[in-house]
Every structure is written in structure tokens, then in C-alpha cells.
Amino acid sequence: MTREIDLTATGMNLRAVRMRKGYRAMDVADMMQVSSASVSHWENGDFLPCTVRLVQLADLYGVPIDSLIIRSMR
């Protein structure tokens, strides 16, 4: 068995962390200088943010990067 990133669970986690911090998706998009569609894609589990964006998200939310990514056994 290997551990793989679960895109759906990671997206749901990104949304939950954002909401706990009191940010709207548009706020995050503005602060990170990305489109709101990008934030939506990340939170819907369509794809992961690139490594640079994951670092920015972790810094913005004040959490470790590994707390943003959910892995599952496959």
C-alpha cells in the first residue's frame, strides 16, 4: 500500500482552514494574487496548489504545510 494525496479531502480541508480563519475565497485570492477560480479549484479538489502556493497558504493561515494536505492509503 502507498499513501497518496487525497485531492477531495485536501480541498475540503483547505476550505475548512480558510473559513476558520474568517477569510472569504476572494480575500485569499486577492492576498495571494491569484484568481478566485484558482482558490475554488483547490478547494473543490480539482487540483493542488503548486508548492510555492502551499507555502503561502500555510503562512497566511498560520499552520504547517503538512496540516493542509490529506493523504490516504491506496
HUWORA-V537239 format. One record per backbone hydrogen bond with DSSP energy under -0.5 kcal/mol. CO is the residue of the C=O (numbers start at 0). NH is the residue of the N-H. If there is no record, write none. Layout:
BEGIN
CO;NH / CO;NH
END
This chain:
BEGIN
1;3 / 1;73 / 3;71 / 4;6 / 5;9 / 6;10 / 7;11 / 8;12 / 9;13 / 10;14 / 11;15 / 12;16 / 13;17 / 14;18 / 15;19 / 16;20 / 17;22 / 18;21 / 23;27 / 24;28 / 25;29 / 26;30 / 27;31 / 28;32 / 28;33 / 29;32 / 34;38 / 35;39 / 36;40 / 37;41 / 38;42 / 39;43 / 40;45 / 40;46 / 41;44 / 49;53 / 50;54 / 51;55 / 52;56 / 53;57 / 54;58 / 55;59 / 56;60 / 57;61 / 57;62 / 63;66 / 64;67 / 64;68 / 69;5 / 71;3
END
